[in-house]
Every structure is written in C-alpha cells, then in structure tokens.
Amino acid sequence: MTAISPMESLEGKVAVVTGASRRIGRATALGLARHGADVVVTARSAQDEIEAVAEEIRGLGVKAKVCMADVTKEEDVKKVVAQASETFRRIDVLVNNAAIRKQAKFLEMSLQEWREINAVILDGAFLMTREVLPIMIESGGGTVINIGGVTAHIGVSERAHVCAAKAGLVGLTKAIAREFADRGITANCVVPGKIGGERSVSSGASPIKASAIPLGREGTIDEAAGVIVSMCLPHSRFMTGQSVHVSGGLYMP
C-alpha cells in the first residue's frame, strides 16, 4: 500500500460531518477516513444507516463516533460538539452537509415551509460552526466546508427556500473566512450540481436536466465528495472564502 504524503494526510486529525448517513455526506465521511482522520458522523433520524457508516469508517482503521442530532436545535448541536471534543480532544475539520430539499410553488409556500428549509441548511451551519470554532482555534486552526448547491447560483422554480438557504451559505462562508483567518481558520463552500444516485422522495425530481450540463451527464456522489475531501487536506490550506463548483460546467462563475 502506498503511503499517504504529508500534504494529503489527515492522520491525527478529527473531522465532524453532519448529514452523513447517505449520499455525499456518507461518501465524504469515508473519504476523510481514508486519509487518516477519525470521524464524528451525525444524522437526525437514520440511526441504522449512520451506525453502518461508522462501522465502515472503523473498517478503514480509524475511529468513528455517532451522534444523533437535529442541527436546528441549539442543545443538540452543543451536545454533538461536546461529545466530539470529550472523545477526541480536538476538532480539525467541519463539513456542514445537513440539508433537506423540498418543492413548493412560491405563491403557495408557507412561512413554516420557508423556515424549515432555512433552519436545517443555514441555521444548522451557523450553530455547528459557532460551537466548533473555539475548539479549532484552541488547537491552532481548522477547516470549515459548507455544502452549497448550484440552485443558489442559477435559480430554480419551486425551490425558492432552498435557493435562498444555499445562497446564504456562500455569504456565511465568506464572513467566517474573513473574520477568523488570523486564527488559522479556513472556510470554503463546495457547490455540487446535478448529482446522480438515489434521492429521498421528499426532495422531488431534480429540475436540472443532464442535457443542460456542458459535460453532458450527471456527476457522481464520489466526484462531489472527492472535491470536498480534497479541500480538507493540508494542500488546500491556502484557499479560503471560495466557492468551488462541481457541476460539470452547468454554472461557470
């Protein structure tokens, strides 16, 4: 087996990945583990699935911890971060991936529907980052990755709440990058486009057609997760405040 170079190694580091029971979150957690990180994985309700992810991580020769949590609840977030810190004594990487995606026509959208989406995507990232940053700063720095969405950049019908929440992540990312750069913190946003694989029923069919993508196909879960993991590695420590698109050319800033 080829040794991992120091610029690609996360040995001795600890990562927290929210929404890690399936799809991009799961693949990201496993990717970080393959680079040597111990990983804390969270999910709101899919306990069997998240426990299976943790077992896969342990099978890679590193440690894993499961924390069931609703990232919209401040007490749950505080519990997750406290348990992670008590178990591993540090947190070096935070991936804010928790999200829900639902369809709703704008003129029929209730305030509750609007707030539900924004609570998970935007409030969850705010709460997790706010609690994790002091631990990162104490150990000399760390990496925050927020998982955005191409819908925030192109606009999609019947997804106004998702578009707004994901756009908010871009601003949050830049604010964190600016405010905490002098304390060793980097913050970036990875923006997946149309990614294949099984989707939840509640998310609805993707409004983006593969024919609209310059590369002519959907991306894979591993392609999206691969970029996320790469941005958590030491070789990416000079990048901060950026949004990196993984969309096959669907959006070109």
Phi and psi in degrees as GROMACS dihedral restraints (atoms count N, CA, C in turn):
[ dihedral_restraints ]
;  ai    aj    ak    al  type     phi  dphi    fc
    3     4     5     6     1   -73.3    20    10
    4     5     6     7     1   132.7    20    10
    6     7     8     9     1   -68.7    20    10
    7     8     9    10     1   145.8    20    10
    9    10    11    12     1   -79.9    20    10
   10    11    12    13     1   131.7    20    10
   12    13    14    15     1   -68.3    20    10
   13    14    15    16     1   153.6    20    10
   15    16    17    18     1   -55.6    20    10
   16    17    18    19     1   -32.7    20    10
   18    19    20    21     1   -76.0    20    10
   19    20    21    22     1    -7.3    20    10
   21    22    23    24     1  -121.1    20    10
   22    23    24    25     1     7.8    20    10
   24    25    26    27     1  -100.5    20    10
   25    26    27    28     1   139.0    20    10
   27    28    29    30     1  -115.6    20    10
   28    29    30    31     1    21.3    20    10
   30    31    32    33     1   -59.7    20    10
   31    32    33    34     1   132.8    20    10
   33    34    35    36     1    84.0    20    10
   34    35    36    37     1    -2.4    20    10
   36    37    38    39     1  -100.3    20    10
   37    38    39    40     1   160.6    20    10
   39    40    41    42     1  -126.1    20    10
   40    41    42    43     1   130.6    20    10
   42    43    44    45     1  -117.4    20    10
   43    44    45    46     1   145.5    20    10
   45    46    47    48     1  -117.8    20    10
   46    47    48    49     1   126.7    20    10
   48    49    50    51     1  -124.1    20    10
   49    50    51    52     1   118.4    20    10
   51    52    53    54     1   -88.6    20    10
   52    53    54    55     1   155.2    20    10
   54    55    56    57     1    59.2    20    10
   55    56    57    58     1    47.1    20    10
   57    58    59    60     1  -101.0    20    10
   58    59    60    61     1    11.9    20    10
   60    61    62    63     1   -79.0    20    10
   61    62    63    64     1   -19.0    20    10
   63    64    65    66     1  -157.5    20    10
   64    65    66    67     1   171.1    20    10
   66    67    68    69     1    49.3    20    10
   67    68    69    70     1  -131.2    20    10
   69    70    71    72     1   -64.5    20    10
   70    71    72    73     1   -37.4    20    10
   72    73    74    75     1   -62.3    20    10
   73    74    75    76     1   -45.9    20    10
   75    76    77    78     1   -61.7    20    10
   76    77    78    79     1   -48.9    20    10
   78    79    80    81     1   -63.1    20    10
   79    80    81    82     1   -35.5    20    10
   81    82    83    84     1   -67.2    20    10
   82    83    84    85     1   -45.2    20    10
   84    85    86    87     1   -59.5    20    10
   85    86    87    88     1   -43.5    20    10
   87    88    89    90     1   -67.8    20    10
   88    89    90    91     1   -38.0    20    10
   90    91    92    93     1   -63.5    20    10
   91    92    93    94     1   -42.2    20    10
   93    94    95    96     1   -63.4    20    10
   94    95    96    97     1   -39.2    20    10
   96    97    98    99     1   -63.9    20    10
   97    98    99   100     1   -38.4    20    10
   99   100   101   102     1   -64.0    20    10
  100   101   102   103     1   -24.2    20    10
  102   103   104   105     1   -92.0    20    10
  103   104   105   106     1     7.9    20    10
  105   106   107   108     1   103.0    20    10
  106   107   108   109     1    -0.1    20    10
  108   109   110   111     1   -79.9    20    10
  109   110   111   112     1   144.0    20    10
  111   112   113   114     1   -78.4    20    10
  112   113   114   115     1   144.2    20    10
  114   115   116   117     1  -131.4    20    10
  115   116   117   118     1   130.6    20    10
  117   118   119   120     1   -98.4    20    10
  118   119   120   121     1   123.5    20    10
  120   121   122   123     1  -114.9    20    10
  121   122   123   124     1   138.9    20    10
  123   124   125   126     1  -123.6    20    10
  124   125   126   127     1   153.6    20    10
  126   127   128   129     1  -153.6    20    10
  127   128   129   130     1   156.6    20    10
  129   130   131   132     1   -84.3    20    10
  130   131   132   133     1   -40.6    20    10
  132   133   134   135     1  -142.3    20    10
  133   134   135   136     1   -18.7    20    10
  135   136   137   138     1   -84.1    20    10
  136   137   138   139     1    68.7    20    10
  138   139   140   141     1   -65.6    20    10
  139   140   141   142     1   -43.8    20    10
  141   142   143   144     1   -60.5    20    10
  142   143   144   145     1   -43.0    20    10
  144   145   146   147     1   -65.8    20    10
  145   146   147   148     1   -42.7    20    10
  147   148   149   150     1   -71.7    20    10
  148   149   150   151     1   -32.9    20    10
  150   151   152   153     1   -65.2    20    10
  151   152   153   154     1   -37.3    20    10
  153   154   155   156     1   -65.5    20    10
  154   155   156   157     1   -38.8    20    10
  156   157   158   159     1   -62.3    20    10
  157   158   159   160     1   -43.9    20    10
  159   160   161   162     1   -60.7    20    10
  160   161   162   163     1   -39.0    20    10
  162   163   164   165     1   -65.6    20    10
  163   164   165   166     1   -39.1    20    10
  165   166   167   168     1   -61.9    20    10
  166   167   168   169     1   -40.5    20    10
  168   169   170   171     1   -63.1    20    10
  169   170   171   172     1   -46.2    20    10
  171   172   173   174     1   -61.8    20    10
  172   173   174   175     1   -33.1    20    10
  174   175   176   177     1   -65.0    20    10
  175   176   177   178     1   -15.1    20    10
  177   178   179   180     1   -90.7    20    10
  178   179   180   181     1     2.4    20    10
  180   181   182   183     1    91.3    20    10
  181   182   183   184     1    13.3    20    10
  183   184   185   186     1  -123.2    20    10
  184   185   186   187     1   176.3    20    10
  186   187   188   189     1   -93.3    20    10
  187   188   189   190     1   152.4    20    10
  189   190   191   192     1  -140.8    20    10
  190   191   192   193     1   147.1    20    10
  192   193   194   195     1  -134.8    20    10
  193   194   195   196     1   136.2    20    10
  195   196   197   198     1  -100.6    20    10
  196   197   198   199     1   133.1    20    10
  198   199   200   201     1  -129.6    20    10
  199   200   201   202     1   114.0    20    10
  201   202   203   204     1   -79.9    20    10
  202   203   204   205     1   126.3    20    10
  204   205   206   207     1  -160.4    20    10
  205   206   207   208     1   148.7    20    10
  207   208   209   210     1  -102.2    20    10
  208   209   210   211     1   111.1    20    10
  210   211   212   213     1   -69.8    20    10
  211   212   213   214     1    -6.9    20    10
  213   214   215   216     1   -82.9    20    10
  214   215   216   217     1   -10.5    20    10
  216   217   218   219     1  -104.2    20    10
  217   218   219   220     1   120.1    20    10
  219   220   221   222     1   -58.2    20    10
  220   221   222   223     1   -39.8    20    10
  222   223   224   225     1   -66.2    20    10
  223   224   225   226     1   -35.8    20    10
  225   226   227   228     1   -66.1    20    10
  226   227   228   229     1   -42.8    20    10
  228   229   230   231     1   -63.3    20    10
  229   230   231   232     1   -45.1    20    10
  231   232   233   234     1   -59.9    20    10
  232   233   234   235     1   -38.4    20    10
  234   235   236   237     1   -65.3    20    10
  235   236   237   238     1   -45.6    20    10
  237   238   239   240     1   -58.2    20    10
  238   239   240   241     1   -49.7    20    10
  240   241   242   243     1   -67.0    20    10
  241   242   243   244     1   -38.8    20    10
  243   244   245   246     1   -63.8    20    10
  244   245   246   247     1   -43.7    20    10
  246   247   248   249     1   -65.9    20    10
  247   248   249   250     1   -40.6    20    10
  249   250   251   252     1   -63.0    20    10
  250   251   252   253     1   -44.2    20    10
  252   253   254   255     1   -67.2    20    10
  253   254   255   256     1   -40.7    20    10
  255   256   257   258     1   -66.2    20    10
  256   257   258   259     1   -36.4    20    10
  258   259   260   261     1   -75.5    20    10
  259   260   261   262     1   -44.6    20    10
  261   262   263   264     1  -113.0    20    10
  262   263   264   265     1   -10.1    20    10
  264   265   266   267     1    67.6    20    10
  265   266   267   268     1     9.6    20    10
  267   268   269   270     1  -167.5    20    10
  268   269   270   271     1   160.1    20    10
  270   271   272   273     1  -140.4    20    10
  271   272   273   274     1   124.4    20    10
  273   274   275   276     1  -110.2    20    10
  274   275   276   277     1   -27.0    20    10
  276   277   278   279     1  -134.6    20    10
  277   278   279   280     1   133.2    20    10
  279   280   281   282     1  -125.2    20    10
  280   281   282   283     1   124.5    20    10
  282   283   284   285     1  -114.4    20    10
  283   284   285   286     1   109.5    20    10
  285   286   287   288     1   -87.4    20    10
  286   287   288   289     1    93.2    20    10
  288   289   290   291     1  -110.7    20    10
  289   290   291   292     1   -15.3    20    10
  291   292   293   294     1   -55.9    20    10
  292   293   294   295     1   131.8    20    10
  294   295   296   297     1  -163.3    20    10
  295   296   297   298     1   155.8    20    10
  297   298   299   300     1  -130.9    20    10
  298   299   300   301     1   148.2    20    10
  300   301   302   303     1  -132.1    20    10
  301   302   303   304     1   120.0    20    10
  303   304   305   306     1  -133.1    20    10
  304   305   306   307     1   157.0    20    10
  306   307   308   309     1   -95.5    20    10
  307   308   309   310     1   144.6    20    10
  309   310   311   312     1  -163.8    20    10
  310   311   312   313     1   129.3    20    10
  312   313   314   315     1   -64.8    20    10
  313   314   315   316     1   136.9    20    10
  315   316   317   318     1   -55.9    20    10
  316   317   318   319     1   -45.6    20    10
  318   319   320   321     1   -74.6    20    10
  319   320   321   322     1   -10.4    20    10
  321   322   323   324     1  -108.9    20    10
  322   323   324   325     1    -0.6    20    10
  324   325   326   327     1   -73.3    20    10
  325   326   327   328     1   128.0    20    10
  327   328   329   330     1   -83.9    20    10
  328   329   330   331     1   159.7    20    10
  330   331   332   333     1   -62.2    20    10
  331   332   333   334     1   -34.5    20    10
  333   334   335   336     1   -63.1    20    10
  334   335   336   337     1   -43.2    20    10
  336   337   338   339     1   -62.6    20    10
  337   338   339   340     1   -43.3    20    10
  339   340   341   342     1   -58.8    20    10
  340   341   342   343     1   -49.0    20    10
  342   343   344   345     1   -69.5    20    10
  343   344   345   346     1   -33.8    20    10
  345   346   347   348     1   -61.0    20    10
  346   347   348   349     1   -47.2    20    10
  348   349   350   351     1   -65.4    20    10
  349   350   351   352     1   -47.5    20    10
  351   352   353   354     1   -65.8    20    10
  352   353   354   355     1   -32.2    20    10
  354   355   356   357     1   -63.9    20    10
  355   356   357   358     1   -44.6    20    10
  357   358   359   360     1   -71.7    20    10
  358   359   360   361     1   -50.4    20    10
  360   361   362   363     1   -75.1    20    10
  361   362   363   364     1   -51.6    20    10
  363   364   365   366     1   -92.6    20    10
  364   365   366   367     1   -49.6    20    10
  366   367   368   369     1   -62.3    20    10
  367   368   369   370     1   -40.1    20    10
  369   370   371   372     1   -60.9    20    10
  370   371   372   373     1   -43.6    20    10
  372   373   374   375     1   -65.6    20    10
  373   374   375   376     1   -40.9    20    10
  375   376   377   378     1   -60.6    20    10
  376   377   378   379     1   -50.3    20    10
  378   379   380   381     1   -64.3    20    10
  379   380   381   382     1   -46.2    20    10
  381   382   383   384     1   -61.3    20    10
  382   383   384   385     1   -45.4    20    10
  384   385   386   387     1   -66.5    20    10
  385   386   387   388     1   -42.3    20    10
  387   388   389   390     1   -59.4    20    10
  388   389   390   391     1   -38.9    20    10
  390   391   392   393     1   -78.6    20    10
  391   392   393   394     1   -31.2    20    10
  393   394   395   396     1   -81.9    20    10
  394   395   396   397     1   -34.6    20    10
  396   397   398   399     1   -54.2    20    10
  397   398   399   400     1   -44.7    20    10
  399   400   401   402     1   -58.7    20    10
  400   401   402   403     1   -34.2    20    10
  402   403   404   405     1   -70.3    20    10
  403   404   405   406     1   -42.3    20    10
  405   406   407   408     1   -61.4    20    10
  406   407   408   409     1   -47.0    20    10
  408   409   410   411     1   -61.2    20    10
  409   410   411   412     1   -39.5    20    10
  411   412   413   414     1   -61.9    20    10
  412   413   414   415     1   -32.3    20    10
  414   415   416   417     1   -97.1    20    10
  415   416   417   418     1     9.7    20    10
  417   418   419   420     1   104.5    20    10
  418   419   420   421     1     1.2    20    10
  420   421   422   423     1   137.0    20    10
  421   422   423   424     1  -179.6    20    10
  423   424   425   426     1   178.4    20    10
  424   425   426   427     1  -178.0    20    10
  426   427   428   429     1  -126.3    20    10
  427   428   429   430     1   129.0    20    10
  429   430   431   432     1  -114.3    20    10
  430   431   432   433     1   126.8    20    10
  432   433   434   435     1  -121.2    20    10
  433   434   435   436     1   120.6    20    10
  435   436   437   438     1  -100.4    20    10
  436   437   438   439     1   136.8    20    10
  438   439   440   441     1   -97.2    20    10
  439   440   441   442     1   106.8    20    10
  441   442   443   444     1   -87.2    20    10
  442   443   444   445     1  -154.0    20    10
  444   445   446   447     1  -160.2    20    10
  445   446   447   448     1   142.0    20    10
  447   448   449   450     1   -64.0    20    10
  448   449   450   451     1   -22.9    20    10
  450   451   452   453     1   -58.5    20    10
  451   452   453   454     1   -30.4    20    10
  453   454   455   456     1   -67.2    20    10
  454   455   456   457     1   -21.8    20    10
  456   457   458   459     1  -102.2    20    10
  457   458   459   460     1   -20.9    20    10
  459   460   461   462     1  -113.4    20    10
  460   461   462   463     1   -17.6    20    10
  462   463   464   465     1    74.8    20    10
  463   464   465   466     1   130.0    20    10
  465   466   467   468     1  -137.6    20    10
  466   467   468   469     1   134.5    20    10
  468   469   470   471     1   -62.8    20    10
  469   470   471   472     1   144.3    20    10
  471   472   473   474     1    63.5    20    10
  472   473   474   475     1    21.4    20    10
  474   475   476   477     1  -135.1    20    10
  475   476   477   478     1    29.4    20    10
  477   478   479   480     1   -57.9    20    10
  478   479   480   481     1   -39.6    20    10
  480   481   482   483     1   -66.1    20    10
  481   482   483   484     1   -40.4    20    10
  483   484   485   486     1   -69.0    20    10
  484   485   486   487     1   -44.2    20    10
  486   487   488   489     1   -57.1    20    10
  487   488   489   490     1   -45.7    20    10
  489   490   491   492     1   -66.1    20    10
  490   491   492   493     1   -43.4    20    10
  492   493   494   495     1   -65.3    20    10
  493   494   495   496     1   -43.7    20    10
  495   496   497   498     1   -68.1    20    10
  496   497   498   499     1   -35.2    20    10
  498   499   500   501     1   -64.8    20    10
  499   500   501   502     1   -37.2    20    10
  501   502   503   504     1   -60.3    20    10
  502   503   504   505     1   -32.9    20    10
  504   505   506   507     1   -63.4    20    10
  505   506   507   508     1   -33.4    20    10
  507   508   509   510     1   -63.8    20    10
  508   509   510   511     1   -46.5    20    10
  510   511   512   513     1   -64.7    20    10
  511   512   513   514     1   -41.2    20    10
  513   514   515   516     1   -60.6    20    10
  514   515   516   517     1   -43.2    20    10
  516   517   518   519     1   -58.8    20    10
  517   518   519   520     1   -47.3    20    10
  519   520   521   522     1   -65.2    20    10
  520   521   522   523     1   -39.3    20    10
  522   523   524   525     1   -64.4    20    10
  523   524   525   526     1   -43.2    20    10
  525   526   527   528     1   -65.0    20    10
  526   527   528   529     1   -44.5    20    10
  528   529   530   531     1   -57.9    20    10
  529   530   531   532     1   -43.0    20    10
  531   532   533   534     1   -70.5    20    10
  532   533   534   535     1   -45.9    20    10
  534   535   536   537     1   -72.6    20    10
  535   536   537   538     1   -30.5    20    10
  537   538   539   540     1  -115.1    20    10
  538   539   540   541     1    10.9    20    10
  540   541   542   543     1   -59.2    20    10
  541   542   543   544     1   -39.1    20    10
  543   544   545   546     1   -75.8    20    10
  544   545   546   547     1     0.1    20    10
  546   547   548   549     1  -115.1    20    10
  547   548   549   550     1    20.8    20    10
  549   550   551   552     1    81.9    20    10
  550   551   552   553     1    15.6    20    10
  552   553   554   555     1  -100.3    20    10
  553   554   555   556     1   131.5    20    10
  555   556   557   558     1  -112.5    20    10
  556   557   558   559     1   146.6    20    10
  558   559   560   561     1  -139.2    20    10
  559   560   561   562     1   128.9    20    10
  561   562   563   564     1  -140.0    20    10
  562   563   564   565     1   162.9    20    10
  564   565   566   567     1  -121.0    20    10
  565   566   567   568     1   127.6    20    10
  567   568   569   570     1  -101.2    20    10
  568   569   570   571     1   130.7    20    10
  570   571   572   573     1  -117.5    20    10
  571   572   573   574     1    92.3    20    10
  573   574   575   576     1   -71.5    20    10
  574   575   576   577     1   150.1    20    10
  576   577   578   579     1   -96.8    20    10
  577   578   579   580     1  -134.1    20    10
  579   580   581   582     1   -79.6    20    10
  580   581   582   583     1   110.9    20    10
  582   583   584   585     1  -111.5    20    10
  583   584   585   586     1   130.4    20    10
  585   586   587   588     1   -75.5    20    10
  586   587   588   589     1  -175.1    20    10
  588   589   590   591     1   102.3    20    10
  589   590   591   592     1   168.2    20    10
  591   592   593   594     1   -64.3    20    10
  592   593   594   595     1   135.3    20    10
  594   595   596   597     1  -116.5    20    10
  595   596   597   598     1   155.3    20    10
  597   598   599   600     1   -68.7    20    10
  598   599   600   601     1   151.7    20    10
  600   601   602   603     1   -62.4    20    10
  601   602   603   604     1   -39.2    20    10
  603   604   605   606     1   -65.7    20    10
  604   605   606   607     1   -22.8    20    10
  606   607   608   609     1   -75.1    20    10
  607   608   609   610     1   -18.9    20    10
  609   610   611   612     1    75.8    20    10
  610   611   612   613     1   170.4    20    10
  612   613   614   615     1   -68.9    20    10
  613   614   615   616     1   143.0    20    10
  615   616   617   618     1   -64.7    20    10
  616   617   618   619     1   132.2    20    10
  618   619   620   621     1   -77.8    20    10
  619   620   621   622     1    -6.9    20    10
  621   622   623   624     1   -95.9    20    10
  622   623   624   625     1   127.2    20    10
  624   625   626   627     1   -93.6    20    10
  625   626   627   628     1   142.5    20    10
  627   628   629   630     1   -58.5    20    10
  628   629   630   631     1   -30.3    20    10
  630   631   632   633     1   -66.1    20    10
  631   632   633   634     1   -18.3    20    10
  633   634   635   636     1   -85.0    20    10
  634   635   636   637     1    -8.5    20    10
  636   637   638   639     1   -91.3    20    10
  637   638   639   640     1   125.8    20    10
  639   640   641   642     1   -53.0    20    10
  640   641   642   643     1   -36.9    20    10
  642   643   644   645     1   -76.6    20    10
  643   644   645   646     1    -7.7    20    10
  645   646   647   648     1    79.6    20    10
  646   647   648   649     1    16.5    20    10
  648   649   650   651     1  -158.2    20    10
  649   650   651   652     1   166.7    20    10
  651   652   653   654     1   -73.0    20    10
  652   653   654   655     1   154.9    20    10
  654   655   656   657     1   -81.3    20    10
  655   656   657   658     1   165.2    20    10
  657   658   659   660     1  -101.0    20    10
  658   659   660   661     1   159.5    20    10
  660   661   662   663     1   -58.4    20    10
  661   662   663   664     1   -42.4    20    10
  663   664   665   666     1   -67.1    20    10
  664   665   666   667     1   -31.8    20    10
  666   667   668   669     1   -66.1    20    10
  667   668   669   670     1   -42.0    20    10
  669   670   671   672     1   -67.4    20    10
  670   671   672   673     1   -47.4    20    10
  672   673   674   675     1   -64.3    20    10
  673   674   675   676     1   -33.6    20    10
  675   676   677   678     1   -60.9    20    10
  676   677   678   679     1   -39.0    20    10
  678   679   680   681     1   -68.7    20    10
  679   680   681   682     1   -41.8    20    10
  681   682   683   684     1   -58.9    20    10
  682   683   684   685     1   -49.2    20    10
  684   685   686   687     1   -61.5    20    10
  685   686   687   688     1   -44.3    20    10
  687   688   689   690     1   -57.0    20    10
  688   689   690   691     1   -36.9    20    10
  690   691   692   693     1   -76.9    20    10
  691   692   693   694     1    -7.2    20    10
  693   694   695   696     1   -94.6    20    10
  694   695   696   697     1    -7.6    20    10
  696   697   698   699     1   -85.6    20    10
  697   698   699   700     1   159.5    20    10
  699   700   701   702     1   -55.1    20    10
  700   701   702   703     1   -30.8    20    10
  702   703   704   705     1   -69.2    20    10
  703   704   705   706     1    -8.1    20    10
  705   706   707   708     1  -107.2    20    10
  706   707   708   709     1    13.9    20    10
  708   709   710   711     1   -71.2    20    10
  709   710   711   712     1   -12.2    20    10
  711   712   713   714     1   -94.9    20    10
  712   713   714   715     1     4.7    20    10
  714   715   716   717     1  -102.8    20    10
  715   716   717   718     1   127.5    20    10
  717   718   719   720     1  -155.1    20    10
  718   719   720   721     1   150.2    20    10
  720   721   722   723     1    74.7    20    10
  721   722   723   724     1    16.8    20    10
  723   724   725   726     1  -107.2    20    10
  724   725   726   727     1   154.2    20    10
  726   727   728   729     1  -112.8    20    10
  727   728   729   730     1   119.9    20    10
  729   730   731   732     1  -108.3    20    10
  730   731   732   733     1   120.0    20    10
  732   733   734   735     1   -92.1    20    10
  733   734   735   736     1   132.5    20    10
  735   736   737   738     1  -122.0    20    10
  736   737   738   739     1    73.7    20    10
  738   739   740   741     1  -133.0    20    10
  739   740   741   742     1    12.9    20    10
  741   742   743   744     1    64.7    20    10
  742   743   744   745     1    22.1    20    10
  744   745   746   747     1    90.0    20    10
  745   746   747   748     1     4.6    20    10
  747   748   749   750     1   -58.7    20    10
  748   749   750   751     1   -39.3    20    10
  750   751   752   753     1  -127.1    20    10
  751   752   753   754     1   127.2    20    10
  753   754   755   756     1  -123.2    20    10
  754   755   756   757     1   101.9    20    10
